[in-house]
Amino acid sequence: MDHTLLQTPVLFTVFNRPDTTRQVFEAIRAVRPARLFVASDGPRTDRSGEAATVEAVRAIATRVDWECELKTLFRTENLGCRAAMSSAIDWFFSEVEEGIILEDDCLPDPSFFPYCVELLDRYREDERVMIVSGCNMQLGRHPVADSYYFSRYIHIWGWASWRRAWKHYDVDMKDFPEFQARGVLDSILRTPQEKRRWSEILERVHQRSPHFDTWDFQWNYALFKRNALAVTPNFNLVRNIGCGTGALHTADNSFAEAEAEQMPFPLQHPPFQYPLAEADAFTFRHDYSVSLRKRIANRLRKAFG
């Protein structure tokens, strides 16, 4: 008998953290996806013992004991966060039309999965919506009465999307000079502070400044280019278990202790499709206005431990 519960494909990206990988895999195992994709960067040659740890993590992440199509992308060389993550998602959406993405330290509440499934279906043909985020960066605030709101900002601690949206992603942001010259940020962001900060972030990512080995700012850039929206839950559905006490990257991270909440069903859909200015302003103040150098350093520590 087929006990598969989840028909939406899942991409699970892992690297060198057995403990967090095991917890997130158990959350995936509980919903028994019919198709599971597992991607892993290769070990770094200058880290003693990392090759064995990476192999152990891969074994944990592929311990499938249900009826499932399992596909893997295991790198033999270390590509780094920027190339490894972006190419893993490229690979995933070359195989599927839509799906859910979880990193090895993003532990979802069980309600995260039906939330993603319903909204992937609801906005499947809506070109303006490009991502369904699973986490809420409002630090316990619930800014709307609906189940979710729309945002200019993506959150990638558990998310879902479609091939038709990811096709607009370019890790190298090749058209950024023209984007800047046209002053696009001036037309979509509300305050001078937001415009300055995002210009700085995107310029440095585009230039591949030293230590800017990241992939997710480029995803937000793809939304900016198309004046698109991110679905953001009114409840935080994913806990980042890589941000615990003693972790290197918790400095300046306001969201390190955010617990996962349960999404009430049935979902209450917002009546209007526009970015929620108050919530975006809060996110900007507590996330993107953090020192850029510290922010990137934290992301790298998160990626590599």
N, C-alpha and C positions, 0 to 999 in steps of 0.2 A: 504494500500500500504506500502511496506517495503522501508523505506527511509535510511536504513543502508548504510553508505559510506565505513566504514573500516571493512574488513573481518579479519584482523590480530588481535589476542587477545591482550588485554592490562592488565597489572598488575599495580594497583595504590596503593602505600604504604603510609599510613597516620598515624598520631599519635595525636598531641595536638595543631595544629596550624590552627584554622578555616579560617583565612584570606587567607593564602597561599593555603590551600586546596581548597577553593572556586574558586580561580583563575585557578588553574590547572585543577580542575574538569570541568570548563567551556571550557577549551581548548580540553579536552577529549570529552565532550558533543558535541562540534562542528563537530567532525568527526564521531560520533555515532558508536562506535565499536559494532560489533555483539556479542562479548563476553568480558565482563569486570569482572576482578578479583580485589577485594579490600581487603587488609590486614592491620590490625592494631594491634600494641602491646597493652597490657593492661596498665591501669593507675598505677602510683606508689603510694603506700599507704601512703608515707610520704609527699605527695604534696597535700595540701588542695585545693579542688575544681577541681583537675585534672580529676577525674572520670566523672564529668559532662562535662568537656571540650572534653574529648575523645569521649563521647557519641554524642556530638554535631558535632564533626568532622566526625564521622561515618555516621551520618544522611546526612551531606552535600555530602559525597563521594559516597553515594548510591542513590542519588536523580535522578534515571534514568527515563526519560520520552520518551524513544524511544524503539523500539523493540530490546531487548537485553537479552542475558543470563547472569545474574548477579550471581556471587559466592563470598562469603565472608569468611575470616579467621580472626575472631575477638578474640584475646586472652583475657582471664579473668584475668590473672596475668601478671605482667611486666617481660618480658624476657631480656630486654636490647637490644641495637642496634645490637650486634653481632648475637645473637640467633634469634631475631625477624626478621631481614632482611633476613638472610641466609635461615631460615626455610620458610619464605614467598615465596622466589624465588624457593626453593625446591618444595613447594606446587604447584606453578604456572607451573613449567616444568613437574610435574607429571601429569598435566592435558592437557598440550598443547605441540606440537612439536616445536613451535617457537612463539615468541611474543615480545612485547614492554613493557619496564618497566619505570615507572615514579614515583619519590618520590613527596611528597606533597609540595615541594618548587621549583620544576623544571618545569618552565613554557616554553613550546615549541612554537616555531614559527609554523604556520600551515604546512609549508613545511617539518617539521621534520617527519611527519607521512608517506607521500609518499616516502621520502628518505629511511626510515627504511624498508618499504614494498618492494621497488625495490631491496635493497641490501640483505635483507633476502632471497629473491628469487634467486638472482644472485649467492650468496655464500652458498646456502643451502647444497650442497654436498661437499664443499671445507673444508676439515678437518683442514687446516692450519689457516683459519679465524674463530675466536671464538666469536667476539663481534663486533657489529656496534655501535659505540659511536655517540652521538648526539651533544656533545659540543666540541669546539675547544679551547685549552688553549694557543693559540699563541698571545693573547692580541692584536687582531686586524690585525695581520699579516696573509696573505694568501700565504703559502709557495709553493704552486704548481699551475699550470694552470688547473689541473683536478678538479673534484668536491670533491675529497677526496684523502687521502693518507693512507698508512699503518704505524702502529706504534707498538712498543713494549709495550706501556703504554695504559692502559684502562682509560676511563673517564666515570663516572657513573651518571652524571647529565643528565639523559635521554639516554637510550640505548636499544638495542635489541639483541637477541641471539636465540640460538637453544637448544633444549634438548640435542642433540648430543654433544654440547660444554659444557653445564653446568654439564653434568655427570662427568666431570673431576674436578669439584670443591669440595674441602674438607675444611670446615670451621676450622678444627683442624690441618690441614697441617701435618698429621701423618707421612708422608714420608720425612719431611724436614731435619732431621739429615742425611739421606742418600744423599739427594740433595746437602747439604753443603759439605759432605765428598767427593763427586764426582766433586766439583768445577764447577757446571753447570753455575753459573753466570759468571765465567771467560770466558766462551765460547760464551756468548750471549750479554753481555754488553761491551761497547766500552772503557770506561775510568776507572781508579782506583777509582775515586770519586764515580761513579755510583755503582761500585761493593761494595765498603765499605758501602755506604748509604743503598743499598738494602739488604745487609747482615744484617745490624743493624735492619732495619725495620722488615724483615721477622723473625729474631731471636726473637725479642721482641713480635711480634704477636704470634709466635708459643709457646712461653713460657707463654703467657697470662699475661704479666707483668701488674702490677696495672694500672688501667685506660685505658688499651688498649682494650676497648670494641668495636671492629670494625670488619667489614666483607669484605671490598672491597680489602684490600691488598691480601687476600687469593685468590681473583679472578685473580689479576695480577700474583700471584704465579702459578696459573693453566696455564696461558699462557706461563710463563717462562719455566715451566716443559716440555711443548710440543713444545717449540720454535715457538710459534704461533703468530698471528698478530691480531691487533685491527684496524678496519676501523675507520678513523677519518675524519670528514668533513673539507673541506677547509674553510667553513664558520661556525661560531658558531650558532647553531640552537636552543640552550636552554639557557634561562636566569635563574640564581639561584636567586629567589626572597626572599630567606632566608638570603641573604647577604646584606641587605639594611643598610642604615645609622642607627647606634645605636644598631645593632645586636651584640651580644657578641662575635661571632666567626669571625668577619671580620679582626682581627689582623693577620698580615702576610699572608692574603689571597689576592694574586695579581689579582684574577679573580672575585672579588666581584661585580665589576661594569660592567662586560662584558654583553653587550646587545645581544639579539637574532637577527640573521640576516636571510634573506630569501635565501634558496637554489635555484639557477637557475636550470631550467629543459630545455631540457633533461640532465640527468646526463652525465658528461664526465668521463669515467672510465680510471684509470691509466693503462698504457700499461705493466708495470712490477710490480711484487708482491714482494716488499722488504720493510723493515722499512726505513722510511725517516730519515736519521741520523741527519740532521740539525734541523729538527722539534723536534725530540726526545731530542736532546741536549738542546734546548730552554726550553722544558717542564721540563726537569730535573732541570735546573738552577732556574726556576721560581716557581717550585712546590715542587719537592722532595728534594731539597737541603735546604729547610726551616727546622729550628730546629724541630726535630722529636717530641719532647715533646709538642711543641706548635701546631704542625700539628695535633697530636692526640687529644689534648684538643679542638682544633677548630672543629674537626669532631664530638666530643661528644656534644659540645654546639649546633652544627647544628642539631644533631639528637634529642636533648631533649629540646632545647630552654631555 
